[in-house]
Amino acid sequence: MQEQHLSATRRTEENYGTLKQTHRFAHYTYQAVKESIKK
Protein backbone atom coordinates (compact mmCIF):
# COMPACT_ATOMS: atom_id res chain seq x y z
CA MET A 1 0.00 0.00 0.00
CA GLN A 2 2.76 2.42 0.94
CA GLU A 3 4.71 1.53 -2.21
CA GLN A 4 1.70 2.18 -4.41
CA HIS A 5 1.25 5.62 -2.87
CA LEU A 6 4.94 6.38 -3.46
CA SER A 7 4.80 5.49 -7.15
CA ALA A 8 1.67 7.60 -7.56
CA THR A 9 3.45 10.55 -5.98
CA ARG A 10 6.46 10.04 -8.22
CA ARG A 11 4.23 9.89 -11.29
CA THR A 12 2.54 13.12 -10.24
CA GLU A 13 5.91 14.81 -9.83
CA GLU A 14 7.00 13.63 -13.29
CA ASN A 15 3.79 14.91 -14.84
CA TYR A 16 4.23 18.22 -13.05
CA GLY A 17 7.79 18.49 -14.36
CA THR A 18 6.61 17.88 -17.91
CA LEU A 19 3.84 20.41 -17.43
CA LYS A 20 6.31 23.04 -16.28
CA GLN A 21 8.55 22.41 -19.31
CA THR A 22 5.57 22.67 -21.65
CA HIS A 23 4.43 25.87 -19.96
CA ARG A 24 7.91 27.38 -20.26
CA PHE A 25 8.06 26.43 -23.93
CA ALA A 26 4.63 27.92 -24.57
CA HIS A 27 5.65 31.11 -22.75
CA TYR A 28 8.78 31.55 -24.90
CA THR A 29 6.83 30.81 -28.08
CA TYR A 30 4.21 33.37 -27.07
CA GLN A 31 6.90 35.98 -26.38
CA ALA A 32 8.57 35.30 -29.76
CA VAL A 33 5.26 35.61 -31.60
CA LYS A 34 4.45 38.83 -29.76
CA GLU A 35 7.86 40.27 -30.71
CA SER A 36 7.50 39.30 -34.38
CA ILE A 37 4.03 40.87 -34.52
CA LYS A 38 5.41 44.11 -33.10
CA LYS A 39 8.02 44.40 -35.86
C-alpha positions, -999 to +999 in steps of 0.1 A: +000+000+000+028+024+009+047+015-022+017+022-044+013+056-029+049+064-035+048+055-072+017+076-076+035+106-060+065+100-082+042+099-113+025+131-102+059+148-098+070+136-133+038+149-148+042+182-131+078+185-144+066+179-179+038+204-174+063+230-163+085+224-193+056+227-217+044+259-200+079+274-203+081+264-239+046+279-246+057+311-228+088+316-249+068+308-281+042+334-271+069+360-264+086+353-298+053+356-316+045+388-298+079+403-307+075+393-344+040+409-345+054+441-331+080+444-359 
